C-alpha cells in the first residue's frame, strides 16, 4: 500500500469513525496497529485493518443515506431516514451491510407486496422482513432455516403444477 493510499485510508477512517489523525498515525508508527473506537460509552479496540474494512463498508452505506447510531462489541446500529428504518447489523460476520444496500438502496425487491402475505426464508438480520413490512406486506412468515426454504420451494413447485394460483409467486 503506497503512502498516498495509507493517507487516504486514514482520512476515511477519520471521517467515518471520527478517530483523530494523531491516534491513527501514532498507532501506525508505534507498530501497535490498533485503534479504539468510542461511541455511546462503549470502547471497541480493533486493528487498523479491521477499522479500514469497517470504514469502507460504512462509507458506502453513508453515501447511500445511512447514519451510524451506535457501535457496541460486534454490532452496529444504523438508521436510514428515507424509510425510517433502524437496524442492528453484525460487524464481523455475514453480508449484512451489502444486504442493506441491495434491499433499500438498489431496490432488489422491486415488486409490489402491499397487502400480500410474504414468506421470508433465510432472513439473516431481518432486513428483508423490515423492507417488506415498510412496503405494506399484510403478514409475514419468517424462518432462518435453509431446509425450510428447500421444502417451501418444492411445495411451491408441486402446487404450481397442480393448481393455477396467480396470487402465489416465487421470487
Buried (B, 14 or more C-beta within 10 A) or exposed (E): EEEEEBEEBBEBBBEBBEBEEEBBEEBBEEEEBEBEBEBEEEEBEBEBEBBBBBBBBBBBBBEBEBEBBBBBEEBBBBBBEEEEBEBBBBBEEEBBBEBBBBBBBEEEBEEEBEEBEBBBBEBBBBBBBBBBBBBEBEEBEBBEEEEBBEEBEEEBEEEEEEEEEEEEEEE
